[in-house]
Amino acid sequence: MIDHDAVELFASSCAALGAEVYGRRQVADKQQARVGFQRLTTQHPELCDGWLGLAASGAPDRGILEKAYASIDTAGELIAAADVTADAVDFPFDTGLYITLYARGADGVIMACAAARSMAGDYEGARALLDDRLLSTQRLYASWVLAVIYFRAKRWHDVRRTLDPLLSQASNDPYLHQAMAVALGQASAYLGLWEPAFDQLSSQGRGPIAAASAEALLTAALCARVLGRPDTATALLNEAYGVPGIAENLRTTIGTALSDQGYGIHATTAARIDARTSYWDPATEPGERDFVRQLGAARREELSAEADAELAEFVGMTDVKEQIDRLESSVRAGKAREARGLPNRNKSLHLLLKGPPGTGKTTIARVIAKKLAAADVLPSDTFVEAGRADLVDQVIGGSERKVREILDRILDSGGGVLFIDEAYALTSSGSENDYGPLVIAELIRAMTNHADKLMVIAAGYPDDMQAFLESNDGLRSRFTRSIVLPAYTVDELIEITIRKAAKGGSIIEDTEPLRQAYTDLSRSTALDKRGRRRPALDVLGNARLADNLIGFAEEERDHRLDVTGKLGPDASEEDLQTITADDLVAAVNRELDRAYREEQIEVSRGASAGGASS
């Protein structure tokens, strides 16, 4: 039996909160309420509802929440005994990432206490509070609190495992849905899953939470950089910088990313996280070099699985996949011969990837890096992408320094792959101040001296790569292997476009406009940025063209729904997702206009490809 005076003190304190008591409400006076709840908790510390009232009066600190949890067996008793509404002492609590939730009753106490422990760095104690019952009965909210614990402890694969099945279920709550989408996308990015992270954050990261929107745009931009989309990255960073109402330190970080092209994400892997000596402490996670040495076969098995999964995502490319398998077989056989003291004719790992833009050369290079690390041919899967701007300086000695810094980064990690897209840009332009040839000389030296742990993959159009090899006598003998990536067929481009649309939650109603556009472009030509006539699909970027078309088509759909009054609360999921034939036709026209306006790409139908323009 609860003391009558305790019930009366609880009721009067609830009234001061502004809660309904005895069927009436009064103007809230939280200071008076706090005084009342402080008296109540001093006299009756065993009554949980008193601690909840104290939290609701504006003091939900960890100490109060821990005392509420300690007395949780009595939660609801004062509310039941007093004539107050059930939500009288509900209170908001910070989850530790983007959003606040409301705590009600025993379950609310547990989640609020877990969040407080997490924000104090007690991840183990926080996790211990979230049992299977709570995760089942309060699935969305308790799982979010759990995901935040994992997020703050940088257990990125656990964040993904927790949130991935729940994201669609949070669609009715725009705040929770945005928070989940951004956390999920960031976790993917920190695991080096650049494409899924970019898709997630760029398509679902914007929303009512300013900080989440800005961080989504920032992370998507950093993913775009890794994926070789610098213009997209800059646009996203500018958008992030302009988000109103964000903290100054976040705006400063975005500004740094804008000014420093080297700013990026240092990705890890699930296996490295699980190799921590202390489960919750990111500082105990092994570095890549130590990790490879520690995990050996387990790490190589993981790399092989990752590479196979990434390769399976490619549409078509059957011959390319076979070429990669043959490359792996060749280098593994060579390693086996060397181990037995047998002659090995082709010791060089260095590789040319020959193909037009937008055919996945960067992804293929990453797959090869992982496969050769998995085969124990390379000591790690370290992968560094560089272009002319990263390697060539405008001052004497600067280019050599840039190259050595990049190579040192790879070698310090134990070894790995240097990927150079558009490698032909390093060849001499004829200017006496062009230091590109010095970069090539420095690369050849490293390719020779570190042949056992450095692989250089150079990529570009087949004829450009021929010119690259001819620019220095030492290149041809180092690059003895090559893989040719063909341009996509019309059917393959349609399939790629359908998949890209699906990743963003869109459904293409009729693919005929795509087929018509891709067929027309496959028979057309355009001038590339060096003034040479090429197949139009190559100049427009193949798979990157599909990205642009979907972006424009989604804009067309959304505008169509808006002007026809179909964006209201009664809008159907089908309408919100469906891209019509008219949307696609408009998207094709907009993309061709954009290419001409921004990149001076003018498509010429029926012209022959391959020769230089006059």
Backbone torsions as a table, in degrees:
resi	resn	phi	psi	omega
1	MET	NA	124.8	-178.4
2	ILE	-80.4	139.8	179.5
3	ASP	-57.4	132.5	-177.4
4	HIS	-59.8	-41.0	-179.8
5	ASP	-63.3	-34.9	178.3
6	ALA	-65.0	-41.4	179.1
7	VAL	-63.4	-44.2	-179.5
8	GLU	-64.9	-41.0	178.9
9	LEU	-65.4	-38.5	177.7
10	PHE	-63.6	-45.1	-178.2
11	ALA	-63.6	-44.4	-179.0
12	SER	-67.2	-34.8	178.1
13	SER	-69.4	-37.9	175.9
14	CYS	-63.8	-39.9	177.7
15	ALA	-60.3	-40.1	178.4
16	ALA	-66.2	-25.0	175.7
17	LEU	-70.9	-18.9	-174.4
18	GLY	98.0	8.1	179.1
19	ALA	-77.3	160.3	177.9
20	GLU	-77.8	121.6	-179.2
21	VAL	-131.0	129.1	-176.4
22	TYR	53.9	34.8	176.2
23	GLY	77.9	6.4	-178.5
24	ARG	-128.5	157.9	174.8
25	ARG	-123.5	148.9	174.1
26	GLN	-124.0	167.4	177.8
27	VAL	-62.7	132.7	-176.1
28	ALA	-67.8	139.4	173.3
29	ASP	-135.8	88.6	-171.6
30	LYS	-65.9	-29.0	177.7
31	GLN	-65.3	-43.1	177.1
32	GLN	-64.6	-40.0	178.6
33	ALA	-61.8	-41.2	-178.1
34	ARG	-64.2	-40.9	178.7
35	VAL	-61.2	-42.9	-180.0
36	GLY	-64.6	-45.3	-179.2
37	PHE	-68.9	-31.4	175.9
38	GLN	-64.6	-41.7	175.9
39	ARG	-61.5	-43.8	-177.0
40	LEU	-63.7	-45.3	-177.8
41	THR	-71.9	-27.0	175.5
42	THR	-69.2	-42.5	-178.4
43	GLN	-78.5	-33.6	-175.6
44	HIS	-135.3	70.2	-178.3
45	PRO	-65.1	-13.7	-178.2
46	GLU	-82.9	-6.3	-177.6
47	LEU	-96.6	108.6	-174.1
48	CYS	-59.8	-39.5	-175.1
49	ASP	-62.0	-28.1	175.9
50	GLY	-64.3	-41.9	177.2
51	TRP	-66.7	-36.3	177.1
52	LEU	-64.7	-40.1	177.0
53	GLY	-63.0	-39.3	178.3
54	LEU	-63.8	-40.4	176.3
55	ALA	-64.5	-41.5	-178.9
56	ALA	-67.9	-23.4	-179.4
57	SER	-79.5	0.5	173.4
58	GLY	116.7	14.9	-178.6
59	ALA	-133.1	58.2	-177.6
60	PRO	-83.9	53.4	-179.8
61	ASP	-80.5	173.0	-173.3
62	ARG	-62.7	-38.8	-178.4
63	GLY	-58.9	-44.2	179.0
64	ILE	-66.0	-42.5	-178.9
65	LEU	-66.0	-36.4	177.5
66	GLU	-65.7	-37.6	178.4
67	LYS	-71.0	-34.9	174.7
68	ALA	-63.4	-41.9	179.4
69	TYR	-66.4	-37.4	-179.7
70	ALA	-63.8	-27.1	-178.7
71	SER	-108.6	24.5	-170.4
72	ILE	-63.7	-22.7	-179.3
73	ASP	-63.0	-20.4	-179.5
74	THR	-101.5	8.0	-178.2
75	ALA	-57.8	129.9	177.8
76	GLY	93.4	-11.1	-175.8
77	GLU	-69.2	-44.8	179.1
78	LEU	-67.6	-37.9	178.2
79	ILE	-62.1	-39.7	179.4
80	ALA	-69.1	-33.4	-175.6
81	ALA	-82.2	-27.4	-177.3
82	ALA	-99.1	156.5	179.1
83	ASP	-87.2	70.7	179.9
84	VAL	-129.0	159.8	178.0
85	THR	-71.2	155.8	-175.4
86	ALA	-62.6	-25.6	-177.3
87	ASP	-98.3	17.2	-172.8
88	ALA	-56.3	-39.3	-176.4
89	VAL	-114.0	21.5	171.1
90	ASP	-62.3	145.3	-178.7
91	PHE	-145.6	150.8	177.7
92	PRO	-81.3	144.0	174.8
93	PHE	-134.4	146.6	179.6
94	ASP	-76.6	125.2	179.8
95	THR	-79.4	-12.9	-179.5
96	GLY	99.5	-3.6	178.1
97	LEU	-158.0	106.5	169.7
98	TYR	72.5	-44.0	-169.1
99	ILE	-128.3	159.5	169.2
100	THR	-109.2	152.2	174.9
101	LEU	-123.1	163.7	176.6
102	TYR	-98.9	134.0	178.7
103	ALA	-96.5	128.8	175.6
104	ARG	-134.0	128.0	174.3
105	GLY	64.9	-162.6	-174.1
106	ALA	-62.0	-44.0	-179.3
107	ASP	-62.7	-39.1	178.2
108	GLY	-64.1	-39.3	177.5
109	VAL	-59.4	-46.1	-177.7
110	ILE	-62.0	-47.3	-178.4
111	MET	-65.3	-41.3	179.5
112	ALA	-64.8	-40.6	179.4
113	CYS	-67.2	-39.9	177.7
114	ALA	-62.1	-42.5	179.3
115	ALA	-64.2	-40.8	179.3
116	ALA	-64.0	-41.8	177.7
117	ARG	-63.1	-42.2	-179.7
118	SER	-61.2	-44.8	-179.3
119	MET	-67.2	-22.1	176.1
120	ALA	-87.6	0.0	178.7
121	GLY	88.9	3.9	178.6
122	ASP	-91.1	72.3	-175.1
123	TYR	-68.0	-37.9	-180.0
124	GLU	-64.5	-44.4	178.2
125	GLY	-65.1	-37.0	178.5
126	ALA	-65.5	-45.6	-178.7
127	ARG	-62.9	-34.3	-176.9
128	ALA	-64.1	-24.1	-178.2
129	LEU	-77.4	-23.8	-172.4
130	LEU	-94.9	87.6	-177.0
131	ASP	-86.7	176.4	-176.2
132	ASP	-61.9	-36.0	-179.7
133	ARG	-61.7	-48.3	-178.4
134	LEU	-65.3	-41.1	179.9
135	LEU	-66.6	-19.4	177.4
136	SER	-89.5	-45.6	-175.6
137	THR	-78.6	-30.4	178.5
138	GLN	-118.4	53.6	-164.3
139	ARG	-55.8	-51.9	-175.8
140	LEU	-65.7	-49.5	-172.0
141	TYR	-76.7	-42.2	178.5
142	ALA	-66.2	-37.5	178.4
143	SER	-66.8	-34.8	175.9
144	TRP	-64.0	-44.8	178.0
145	VAL	-59.9	-40.9	177.8
146	LEU	-63.3	-43.8	-180.0
147	ALA	-62.0	-37.1	178.6
148	VAL	-65.7	-38.7	176.1
149	ILE	-58.1	-48.7	178.9
150	TYR	-63.1	-39.6	-178.3
151	PHE	-62.7	-47.2	-178.0
152	ARG	-67.0	-29.4	177.2
153	ALA	-87.0	2.2	178.2
154	LYS	59.2	36.6	173.0
155	ARG	-95.9	77.7	-166.7
156	TRP	-64.5	-39.4	-179.5
157	HIS	-67.5	-28.5	176.4
158	ASP	-73.7	-33.0	173.2
159	VAL	-60.0	-47.5	-179.7
160	ARG	-63.4	-43.5	-179.1
161	ARG	-62.6	-35.5	-178.0
162	THR	-76.7	-43.5	-171.0
163	LEU	-90.3	-30.7	-173.4
164	ASP	-53.8	-42.9	-179.3
165	PRO	-74.3	-11.4	-170.5
166	LEU	-107.1	-13.6	-171.1
167	LEU	-56.6	-45.8	-177.7
168	SER	-65.9	-27.5	-178.8
169	GLN	-74.2	-15.5	-179.0
170	ALA	-95.4	10.6	-172.3
171	SER	-64.3	-22.8	-179.5
172	ASN	-81.3	-10.1	178.6
173	ASP	-115.9	99.2	-173.6
174	PRO	-60.9	-30.4	-179.9
175	TYR	-72.0	-50.5	-179.9
176	LEU	-65.2	-39.6	-179.1
177	HIS	-63.1	-45.0	179.2
178	GLN	-63.9	-44.1	-179.8
179	ALA	-58.8	-44.8	179.5
180	MET	-63.9	-44.7	-177.4
181	ALA	-62.3	-42.3	-178.3
182	VAL	-70.4	-43.1	177.9
183	ALA	-61.9	-41.3	179.5
184	LEU	-64.4	-44.1	179.3
185	GLY	-65.6	-40.9	178.8
186	GLN	-65.8	-40.3	177.8
187	ALA	-60.4	-40.9	177.7
188	SER	-62.1	-41.9	-179.5
189	ALA	-63.2	-43.0	-178.7
190	TYR	-70.3	-11.6	172.9
191	LEU	-96.7	5.6	179.0
192	GLY	76.3	16.1	177.8
193	LEU	-89.6	72.8	-166.4
194	TRP	-63.6	-46.2	-176.5
195	GLU	-66.5	-50.4	176.7
196	PRO	-60.1	-38.4	179.5
197	ALA	-64.2	-45.7	179.5
198	PHE	-60.8	-46.6	-179.8
199	ASP	-60.0	-45.6	-178.1
200	GLN	-62.2	-50.7	-172.7
201	LEU	-74.0	-37.6	-178.2
202	SER	-75.7	-25.9	-177.7
203	SER	-96.2	-29.2	-174.4
204	GLN	-127.2	5.0	-174.6
205	GLY	-80.4	-25.5	-178.6
206	ARG	-78.6	146.0	-179.8
207	GLY	178.7	-162.2	-173.4
208	PRO	-75.3	-13.3	-178.4
209	ILE	-94.9	112.9	-173.8
210	ALA	-60.3	-48.3	-177.2
211	ALA	-61.6	-41.2	179.6
212	ALA	-65.5	-41.1	178.7
213	SER	-60.9	-47.3	-177.8
214	ALA	-64.9	-42.7	-179.6
215	GLU	-69.1	-34.0	175.8
216	ALA	-63.2	-45.6	-179.6
217	LEU	-66.0	-40.4	177.9
218	LEU	-61.0	-49.4	-177.9
219	THR	-67.1	-40.0	176.7
220	ALA	-60.4	-38.9	178.8
221	ALA	-63.5	-42.4	179.8
222	LEU	-66.8	-34.2	174.2
223	CYS	-65.5	-42.0	-180.0
224	ALA	-60.6	-36.7	177.2
225	ARG	-61.0	-46.5	-179.7
226	VAL	-62.9	-35.0	-177.9
227	LEU	-81.1	3.0	177.3
228	GLY	78.1	34.1	179.6
229	ARG	-122.9	68.6	-173.5
230	PRO	-62.0	-36.8	-179.5
231	ASP	-66.1	-41.8	176.3
232	THR	-61.8	-42.4	-180.0
233	ALA	-59.8	-46.0	-179.0
234	THR	-63.8	-41.9	179.0
235	ALA	-62.3	-42.5	179.8
236	LEU	-66.8	-39.5	179.1
237	LEU	-65.9	-40.4	177.0
238	ASN	-63.4	-40.2	177.3
239	GLU	-64.6	-42.2	179.4
240	ALA	-62.2	-42.2	-178.7
241	TYR	-62.6	-30.3	-177.5
242	GLY	-87.6	-0.2	179.0
243	VAL	-65.6	122.9	-178.1
244	PRO	-75.5	151.5	171.4
245	GLY	80.8	13.8	179.7
246	ILE	-92.7	159.3	-179.3
247	ALA	-64.5	149.6	-176.3
248	GLU	-64.8	-34.5	179.9
249	ASN	-66.5	-34.1	176.6
250	LEU	-68.6	-41.4	178.5
251	ARG	-63.4	-36.7	177.5
252	THR	-64.2	-41.6	178.2
253	THR	-61.1	-43.6	178.9
254	ILE	-62.8	-41.2	177.7
255	GLY	-61.6	-39.5	177.0
256	THR	-62.7	-43.4	179.0
257	ALA	-62.7	-34.7	178.1
258	LEU	-67.3	-40.7	-174.5
259	SER	-85.6	-21.9	-176.6
260	ASP	-114.2	104.5	-178.7
261	GLN	-66.6	-16.3	179.1
262	GLY	-87.7	-4.9	-179.8
263	TYR	-68.7	130.8	-177.7
264	GLY	-164.8	-169.6	-176.9
265	ILE	-101.6	131.5	174.4
266	HIS	-92.2	99.5	-174.0
267	ALA	-77.6	156.0	175.4
268	THR	-126.5	-166.7	177.7
269	THR	-135.3	161.1	177.5
270	ALA	-59.6	-40.0	-177.9
271	ALA	-66.6	-38.0	177.6
272	ARG	-67.6	-38.4	177.0
273	ILE	-61.6	-44.1	-179.8
274	ASP	-70.7	-12.4	178.5
275	ALA	-88.8	3.1	178.0
276	ARG	-56.8	144.8	174.8
277	THR	-79.0	-22.1	172.5
278	SER	-124.1	119.0	-169.1
279	TYR	-50.2	-42.8	-172.3
280	TRP	-96.9	-6.1	-171.9
281	ASP	-100.6	108.4	180.0
282	PRO	-60.6	-26.2	-177.8
283	ALA	-66.7	-18.1	-179.1
284	THR	-93.6	6.1	178.5
285	GLU	-73.9	132.2	-177.9
286	PRO	-69.3	148.1	172.1
287	GLY	-68.6	165.9	-176.8
288	GLU	-57.3	-41.8	-176.8
289	ARG	-64.9	-48.5	179.2
290	ASP	-64.3	-37.6	-176.3
291	PHE	-63.8	-45.3	179.4
292	VAL	-59.1	-41.2	-179.0
293	ARG	-68.7	-38.4	-176.7
294	GLN	-71.2	-45.2	-169.1
295	LEU	-92.8	-22.5	174.9
296	GLY	48.6	-116.1	-172.6
297	ALA	-60.5	-37.0	-178.9
298	ALA	-63.4	-42.8	179.1
299	ARG	-65.6	-42.3	-179.4
300	ARG	-64.3	-37.0	178.2
301	GLU	-64.1	-40.0	178.9
302	GLU	-64.8	-43.6	179.2
303	LEU	-61.2	-41.3	179.5
304	SER	-62.4	-42.4	179.7
305	ALA	-65.6	-41.3	178.3
306	GLU	-61.5	-44.7	-178.9
307	ALA	-63.5	-43.4	179.8
308	ASP	-62.9	-39.9	-179.8
309	ALA	-65.6	-42.4	179.6
310	GLU	-66.2	-39.0	-179.8
311	LEU	-67.8	-35.0	-179.6
312	ALA	-66.1	-23.2	179.6
313	GLU	-71.8	-19.2	-177.9
314	PHE	-69.4	135.9	173.7
315	VAL	-83.6	130.4	179.6
316	GLY	67.3	-135.2	176.6
317	MET	58.3	31.3	-178.4
318	THR	-57.5	-44.3	-178.6
319	ASP	-66.7	-37.2	179.0
320	VAL	-64.1	-43.6	178.9
321	LYS	-60.7	-39.3	178.0
322	GLU	-67.2	-38.5	177.9
323	GLN	-62.6	-38.5	178.4
324	ILE	-65.9	-43.0	177.0
325	ASP	-59.2	-42.0	-179.9
326	ARG	-66.6	-39.6	177.1
327	LEU	-60.0	-47.0	179.6
328	GLU	-60.5	-44.3	179.2
329	SER	-60.9	-42.1	-177.1
330	SER	-63.8	-47.1	-176.7
331	VAL	-72.3	-33.0	176.7
332	ARG	-67.2	-40.7	178.4
333	ALA	-64.8	-40.0	178.0
334	GLY	-62.4	-40.0	178.3
335	LYS	-64.5	-39.5	178.9
336	ALA	-64.6	-39.6	178.8
337	ARG	-65.5	-42.8	179.2
338	GLU	-61.6	-39.1	-179.5
339	ALA	-62.4	-25.8	-179.8
340	ARG	-100.2	7.8	178.4
341	GLY	75.4	18.0	-179.2
342	LEU	-90.2	155.4	177.9
343	PRO	-61.6	144.1	178.0
344	ASN	-134.5	107.3	-170.9
345	ARG	-66.8	-43.7	-173.2
346	ASN	-112.8	92.0	-178.3
347	LYS	-88.5	-18.0	-174.3
348	SER	-71.5	132.8	176.4
349	LEU	-92.1	-18.9	-170.0
350	HIS	-60.3	144.7	-164.8
351	LEU	-141.2	143.5	170.1
352	LEU	-103.7	133.8	170.9
353	LEU	-108.8	113.8	-175.4
354	LYS	-107.4	119.1	179.0
355	GLY	178.9	162.4	179.8
356	PRO	-74.2	169.4	178.4
357	PRO	-61.3	151.1	173.5
358	GLY	77.1	16.6	178.9
359	THR	-105.2	10.4	172.8
360	GLY	87.3	28.3	-177.3
361	LYS	-62.9	-40.1	-179.6
362	THR	-64.5	-44.8	179.3
363	THR	-64.2	-41.6	177.7
364	ILE	-60.3	-41.6	178.7
365	ALA	-61.8	-40.8	177.8
366	ARG	-64.6	-41.0	178.2
367	VAL	-60.0	-44.9	-179.8
368	ILE	-62.6	-41.8	178.5
369	ALA	-58.5	-44.3	-179.6
370	LYS	-68.2	-41.7	-178.7
371	LYS	-63.6	-41.5	-178.6
372	LEU	-73.8	-30.8	172.8
373	ALA	-68.6	-39.7	178.3
374	ALA	-63.9	-32.5	179.7
375	ALA	-83.2	4.0	179.8
376	ASP	65.2	23.4	175.7
377	VAL	-85.5	-40.9	171.9
378	LEU	-104.4	144.8	-176.3
379	PRO	-72.6	-17.6	176.2
380	SER	-156.7	171.6	179.1
381	ASP	-99.0	23.3	176.3
382	THR	-54.2	132.4	-174.8
383	PHE	-135.9	120.6	178.9
384	VAL	-122.5	126.0	178.5
385	GLU	-101.6	133.3	-178.5
386	ALA	-142.1	148.3	174.2
387	GLY	-122.5	-173.5	-177.8
388	ARG	-56.1	-42.8	-177.4
389	ALA	-63.1	-29.2	179.6
390	ASP	-78.8	-19.9	-170.9
391	LEU	-112.4	-29.0	-174.2
392	VAL	-105.7	129.1	177.1
393	ASP	-108.5	168.7	-178.2
394	GLN	-99.0	0.1	-178.7
395	VAL	-118.4	155.8	-179.9
396	ILE	-62.8	128.9	179.2
397	GLY	87.5	-16.4	-177.0
398	GLY	-69.6	-37.5	-178.6
399	SER	-66.2	-44.9	178.7
400	GLU	-60.3	-40.0	179.1
401	ARG	-64.0	-43.6	179.2
402	LYS	-59.7	-45.3	-179.2
403	VAL	-62.9	-45.3	-177.8
404	ARG	-63.7	-37.5	179.2
405	GLU	-62.8	-42.9	179.3
406	ILE	-67.0	-44.4	179.6
407	LEU	-64.6	-39.0	178.9
408	ASP	-62.6	-37.1	178.9
409	ARG	-61.3	-40.7	179.4
410	ILE	-69.8	-46.5	-175.9
411	LEU	-69.2	-33.6	178.5
412	ASP	-65.9	-24.7	178.0
413	SER	-84.9	-0.5	-179.5
414	GLY	110.7	-17.8	-178.1
415	GLY	129.9	173.4	179.7
416	GLY	157.5	-149.1	-171.4
417	VAL	-118.8	134.3	167.2
418	LEU	-105.4	119.5	-178.9
419	PHE	-106.9	124.0	-179.7
420	ILE	-119.1	105.3	176.9
421	ASP	-84.2	150.3	-176.4
422	GLU	51.1	48.7	-175.3
423	ALA	-61.1	-24.0	179.5
424	TYR	-59.1	-22.3	-179.2
425	ALA	-65.6	-14.0	178.1
426	LEU	-81.2	-15.8	-178.5
427	THR	-71.4	159.5	-173.9
428	SER	-63.5	135.6	176.4
429	SER	-89.4	-3.7	-177.4
430	GLY	97.1	-12.6	178.3
431	SER	-79.3	141.6	-179.4
432	GLU	-70.5	-15.7	178.6
433	ASN	-100.4	15.6	178.0
434	ASP	-86.7	114.8	-177.1
435	TYR	-96.2	10.1	177.9
436	GLY	-55.6	-45.5	178.9
437	PRO	-59.5	-30.4	176.8
438	LEU	-66.6	-35.8	176.8
439	VAL	-63.7	-44.6	179.4
440	ILE	-60.1	-42.7	179.3
441	ALA	-62.2	-40.5	179.2
442	GLU	-67.1	-38.7	178.3
443	LEU	-64.0	-44.3	-179.5
444	ILE	-59.7	-40.4	178.9
445	ARG	-61.4	-45.4	-179.6
446	ALA	-68.7	-38.6	179.5
447	MET	-61.8	-29.4	179.1
448	THR	-83.7	-46.8	-174.1
449	ASN	-73.3	-25.6	-176.0
450	HIS	-123.1	37.0	-175.5
451	ALA	-61.8	-22.8	-177.5
452	ASP	-80.8	-16.1	-177.0
453	LYS	-138.9	5.2	177.8
454	LEU	-125.1	128.4	174.3
455	MET	-120.8	125.5	176.0
456	VAL	-104.1	124.8	175.9
457	ILE	-113.2	118.4	179.0
458	ALA	-108.9	139.9	-172.5
459	ALA	-134.2	153.7	176.4
460	GLY	162.5	-177.9	175.1
461	TYR	-55.7	147.4	179.5
462	PRO	-54.8	-45.5	-178.5
463	ASP	-70.0	-32.8	175.9
464	ASP	-64.9	-39.8	-178.9
465	MET	-68.9	-30.1	174.7
466	GLN	-64.5	-44.0	177.8
467	ALA	-64.2	-36.7	177.5
468	PHE	-60.5	-47.7	179.9
469	LEU	-62.0	-36.4	-176.6
470	GLU	-78.0	-9.0	-176.8
471	SER	-76.4	-18.2	-179.9
472	ASN	-151.3	129.8	-175.8
473	ASP	-60.6	-26.1	-176.7
474	GLY	-78.0	-15.8	-175.8
475	LEU	-72.1	-42.3	-174.7
476	ARG	-61.2	-37.8	-178.7
477	SER	-76.4	-19.0	177.3
478	ARG	-87.8	-38.6	-180.0
479	PHE	-95.5	86.8	-178.3
480	THR	-101.9	-1.3	-179.7
481	ARG	-122.4	150.2	176.4
482	SER	-152.6	152.6	173.9
483	ILE	-129.6	132.8	-179.0
484	VAL	-102.7	126.1	177.2
485	LEU	-105.9	113.2	-179.1
486	PRO	-75.6	159.3	171.7
487	ALA	-65.3	153.6	-179.7
488	TYR	-72.4	147.8	172.5
489	THR	-77.8	168.9	178.3
490	VAL	-59.4	-46.8	-179.3
491	ASP	-61.9	-38.9	179.7
492	GLU	-67.5	-39.7	177.9
493	LEU	-65.1	-36.6	176.3
494	ILE	-63.1	-45.5	179.6
495	GLU	-62.9	-41.7	177.7
496	ILE	-60.8	-43.5	-178.8
497	THR	-64.5	-42.1	178.5
498	ILE	-60.8	-43.6	-179.1
499	ARG	-66.2	-42.3	179.7
500	LYS	-64.7	-38.2	177.1
501	ALA	-63.6	-44.5	-178.2
502	ALA	-62.2	-36.4	179.4
503	LYS	-62.3	-30.1	178.3
504	GLY	-93.9	8.9	177.9
505	GLY	82.7	18.4	-179.3
506	SER	-107.7	152.9	179.7
507	ILE	-124.9	126.9	178.9
508	ILE	-87.2	119.1	-175.0
509	GLU	-72.7	-40.7	-175.3
510	ASP	-143.0	119.9	-177.3
511	THR	-87.6	-0.4	-175.6
512	GLU	-59.9	-41.6	176.9
513	PRO	-61.1	-34.6	175.7
514	LEU	-64.0	-46.5	-179.0
515	ARG	-60.2	-42.6	-179.3
516	GLN	-64.3	-45.0	-177.9
517	ALA	-65.5	-47.9	-178.7
518	TYR	-65.9	-36.2	178.2
519	THR	-65.2	-46.0	178.5
520	ASP	-60.0	-44.7	-178.1
521	LEU	-68.1	-31.3	179.4
522	SER	-67.6	-18.6	179.5
523	ARG	-102.9	7.9	-174.5
524	SER	-118.4	169.0	179.0
525	THR	-131.6	168.0	176.2
526	ALA	-156.9	162.2	177.4
527	LEU	-85.6	132.4	175.8
528	ASP	-80.5	-177.9	-173.6
529	LYS	-70.1	-9.8	176.4
530	ARG	-102.6	11.0	175.3
531	GLY	80.4	18.5	179.5
532	ARG	-105.0	143.4	-178.6
533	ARG	-80.1	127.3	-176.8
534	ARG	-132.2	165.5	170.2
535	PRO	-55.6	135.4	-174.7
536	ALA	-58.3	-39.2	-179.8
537	LEU	-61.7	-36.0	178.3
538	ASP	-67.3	-44.9	-178.7
539	VAL	-65.3	-35.8	179.7
540	LEU	-80.9	-7.9	169.9
541	GLY	100.8	12.4	176.5
542	ASN	50.2	-109.4	-176.5
543	ALA	-64.1	-29.5	176.9
544	ARG	-66.7	-31.0	174.1
545	LEU	-60.6	-41.4	178.3
546	ALA	-60.1	-41.1	176.9
547	ASP	-57.8	-49.4	-177.7
548	ASN	-63.6	-41.0	-179.7
549	LEU	-62.4	-43.7	179.8
550	ILE	-64.4	-41.1	178.3
551	GLY	-58.9	-46.7	179.0
552	PHE	-67.7	-40.2	-178.9
553	ALA	-63.2	-39.2	178.4
554	GLU	-66.6	-37.5	175.4
555	GLU	-63.2	-43.3	179.3
556	GLU	-61.3	-45.1	179.2
557	ARG	-59.6	-48.5	-175.9
558	ASP	-63.9	-39.9	178.6
559	HIS	-67.1	-40.2	178.2
560	ARG	-60.0	-44.6	179.5
561	LEU	-64.3	-37.7	-177.7
562	ASP	-66.7	-49.9	-175.4
563	VAL	-72.0	-18.5	177.9
564	THR	-98.1	8.9	175.8
565	GLY	71.9	28.0	-177.3
566	LYS	-108.2	19.3	178.8
567	LEU	-104.4	12.6	-178.9
568	GLY	-76.8	-174.8	-178.7
569	PRO	-63.2	-18.7	-179.6
570	ASP	-92.4	6.6	-179.3
571	ALA	-60.3	134.8	-179.5
572	SER	-82.2	153.7	176.5
573	GLU	-60.6	-36.2	-179.2
574	GLU	-62.1	-45.5	179.2
575	ASP	-63.0	-41.6	-176.3
576	LEU	-68.8	-21.7	-176.2
577	GLN	-103.9	-25.3	-168.9
578	THR	-80.1	129.4	170.9
579	ILE	-101.0	121.1	-176.8
580	THR	-88.8	171.6	177.1
581	ALA	-60.5	-41.1	179.7
582	ASP	-63.4	-38.3	176.6
583	ASP	-59.1	-43.0	-178.4
584	LEU	-67.7	-41.8	179.2
585	VAL	-60.4	-45.4	178.5
586	ALA	-63.4	-38.1	-179.8
587	ALA	-64.1	-42.2	178.6
588	VAL	-60.8	-45.8	-179.6
589	ASN	-63.4	-41.0	179.5
590	ARG	-65.5	-40.5	-179.6
591	GLU	-65.9	-42.0	178.2
592	LEU	-66.0	-37.8	176.1
593	ASP	-64.3	-43.5	179.6
594	ARG	-61.9	-45.1	-178.9
595	ALA	-60.5	-38.7	179.7
596	TYR	-72.0	-43.8	-175.5
597	ARG	-70.6	-44.0	-173.5
598	GLU	-93.1	-31.1	-174.8
599	GLU	-121.0	3.6	179.7
600	GLN	56.2	35.1	176.8
601	ILE	-93.0	113.8	179.1
602	GLU	-114.7	119.0	-177.3
603	VAL	-79.8	130.1	177.0
604	SER	-113.7	119.2	-176.3
605	ARG	-86.5	134.0	175.3
606	GLY	86.1	-3.6	179.1
607	ALA	-78.9	152.1	-179.7
608	SER	-79.9	146.2	-179.0
609	ALA	-98.9	161.0	168.8
610	GLY	110.0	-34.4	-177.3
611	GLY	-89.6	163.2	176.1
612	ALA	-75.8	149.3	179.6
613	SER	-77.3	155.9	179.2
614	SER	-93.3	NA	NA
